[in-house]
Amino acid sequence: MSNWLRGIIGVGMVVGFIFFGGCSDDDPTAPDTGSVSGTVTFVGTWPASREVQVSIYQNLSAPYIPMAAPDGFTDPIASGTTTYNYTIEGLEKGTYTAIYVSARDPQNPAATQLIGMYWQFTDSVGVFPTPQGNLPDQAFGPKSVTIDNDNIDLTGLNIVANLNYSP
């Protein structure tokens, strides 16, 4: 093979490596973070001294009790609200175990009370199974959601919250 032909093949290979090596499967337009949103419907009487807000958690396992700060949350919801459209933005891609509505005592954050959650029966207040197993069949706990490139902004994650669960 002549030197001239080897040179052409060599240049072709270098150009090919540069061209094909620069290609990537990553979508440069895909956002780095996502969001969840829905409507909370409140039933019951608003507590006098509690702040109510929606929060989202990653990596909870049964019995789904948060032991650390949430991965995202809303501002406190105005007392007397009957329906609240929430959005939690800036969430990293991944699976989130629970979206909760909680009533928190500002003087004692450890006394936070779960009053609602996103679960498979979005028209009713979520409940957890007990060790005795005496709750109805719909006692499944929270429903997880996944934020990824195909589902970056999740909508319609509706929750019913019972304010009477708050002391």
Secondary structure, DSSP 8 states (H G I E B T S, - for coil): --HHHHHHHHHHHHHHHHHHHT--SS-TTS-SEEEEEEEEEEES---SS-EEEEEEESS--TTT---S--SEE---B-TT-SEEEEEEEEEESEEE-EEEEEEEETTEEEEEEEEEE--S-TTS------TT--S-TT------EEEBTTBSEE----EEEEGGG--
